[in-house]
Amino acid sequence: MTGSDAAGDDRPVLRLIHHLARTGGTTISKCLAVMPGVALLSEIHPLGIEKISALHQAMNWFGLIDQAEIERLGSHPDFAASIRLIAERASARGLRLVLRDWSHLDFAGAPLVETPALRLTTAETLAADFRFRQLATVRHPIDHWQSLRRVPLMRGKIDLDRFLKGYRRFAELAVPMGFLRFEDFCLRPEESLKVLCDALDLVYDPAWRLRWAGYDRITGDETAQRGAEEIKPPRRRPLEPGLADAFLKHPDYQPALALLGYRHPI
């Protein structure tokens, strides 16, 4: 658990899971969301309010607030105040609130953020109001890059230099809070989910396998593992000529590998 948990600290606990785009976050979040008593809000971030609203997810997915309350908060609601309200309602219902952080905005940014902050803005914004249980999930940078640059909205919006700078910084922040590699999750999903549930103080239910694939209260890649009978590593695409060398030449690549326990080549 990260964040202050000193005696006398009466801030409520908020659960945060951080991951970058195209690293398996939707699949992992769907599995967590079907655990008992979980209310998971997806891709939440102070800079993303106009695209993805925590208030509307809380209303439409869990009935924690109503439209009149949203209207009273105004067209530009305060992010921290919104999360406080949602957390209070979730607690009153006996639910454990989990925020799936939209970490992409902080470490890659494109196409919504021109200059990413390279820090965990969601956690920083909420630190005065909450103690945190949080964990990061990651994917090998080459597989991550191969997947990210195929997203239509990302084409021409981010280059390898910007990607690797953000990736390394995310890795540096992931290590002290604890992280799970997507590759390990795909190979050992039960074990991995037990680790995640323990880190986030959630109840692990082995019956998640019966529910996760059809869970649809989620954002992101909603086709992730849809219809699959079992979770498997995604198909690896061949590297184009020169790509491996381009990674090796970048100063942030091998330090990031060392931080997360990956190897080159993949």
C-alpha positions, 0 to 999 in steps of 0.5 A, spaced: 500 500 500 502 506 498 500 513 501 500 515 508 497 510 513 499 513 519 495 512 525 490 518 526 490 519 518 482 519 517 482 520 510 478 514 506 482 509 502 482 509 495 484 504 490 488 506 484 490 502 478 495 505 473 497 502 466 498 505 459 494 505 453 495 498 449 498 494 455 492 490 457 489 494 462 481 493 459 482 486 460 485 486 467 480 491 469 474 487 467 477 481 471 477 486 477 471 489 476 467 482 477 470 481 484 465 482 489 463 489 492 467 492 486 465 499 483 470 500 478 470 507 474 474 506 467 480 511 465 479 517 470 483 523 470 483 530 471 484 532 464 479 527 461 473 530 464 470 532 458 471 525 454 470 521 460 466 522 466 467 519 473 460 522 475 456 519 469 459 512 470 458 512 477 450 514 475 449 510 469 453 504 471 452 503 479 447 508 481 451 512 486 448 519 484 443 522 480 442 527 474 440 532 478 446 532 483 450 532 476 447 538 474 448 541 481 455 540 480 455 544 474 458 543 467 465 543 469 465 540 476 471 539 480 475 533 479 477 532 487 470 534 489 466 529 484 471 523 486 469 524 494 462 524 493 462 518 489 467 515 494 462 517 500 456 514 496 460 507 494 462 506 501 455 507 504 453 502 499 458 497 502 462 498 495 470 498 494 471 504 489 477 502 484 479 508 479 482 505 473 487 511 472 487 514 465 495 514 465 496 515 458 494 522 458 500 523 463 506 519 459 504 519 452 498 524 452 497 524 444 492 526 441 489 529 447 495 532 451 501 535 447 506 535 453 505 530 458 506 531 465 510 525 466 507 524 473 501 521 476 496 527 476 490 523 478 494 521 484 497 527 486 490 531 485 487 526 490 492 525 495 489 531 500 483 527 500 485 520 500 490 514 502 491 510 496 492 502 495 495 502 488 498 498 483 501 499 476 501 494 470 506 494 464 507 490 458 514 489 454 515 496 451 516 493 444 510 490 444 507 496 447 509 500 441 507 495 436 500 495 439 500 503 440 502 505 433 496 501 430 491 505 434 488 510 428 488 516 433 495 515 435 498 515 427 503 520 426 501 523 433 507 520 437 514 518 435 519 513 439 523 518 442 517 521 446 514 514 447 520 511 450 521 517 455 514 516 457 515 509 458 521 509 462 518 515 467 512 510 468 516 504 470 520 509 475 514 510 478 511 503 478 517 500 481 516 503 488 508 502 488 508 495 485 507 492 478 504 486 474 507 485 467 501 483 462 505 477 460 505 474 467 497 476 467 496 472 461 500 466 463 497 466 470 491 470 471 489 466 477 495 468 481 496 475 478 489 477 480 490 474 487 496 479 487 492 485 484 486 483 489 491 483 495 494 489 493 488 493 492 484 490 498 479 486 494 476 480 495 478 475 490 473 470 487 475 464 483 468 465 479 471 471 476 472 467 470 464 466 469 463 473 468 469 477 466 468 476 458 461 479 458 462 485 463 461 491 459 461 497 464 468 499 461 472 504 457 478 502 452 478 496 448 472 493 449 473 487 444 479 485 449 479 478 449 471 478 448 468 471 447 475 468 449 474 461 453 481 463 456 486 469 457 492 468 452 498 472 450 496 477 444 499 475 438 506 478 437 507 481 430 514 481 427 518 487 428 520 491 422 527 492 419 531 496 424 526 497 429 530 493 434 536 497 433 532 503 434 530 501 441 537 499 443 540 506 441 535 509 445 537 511 452 531 510 456 530 503 453 534 498 457 534 502 463 526 501 463 527 494 461 532 493 467 526 496 472 521 492 470 525 485 469 524 485 461 529 482 456 531 484 449 530 481 444 523 480 446 
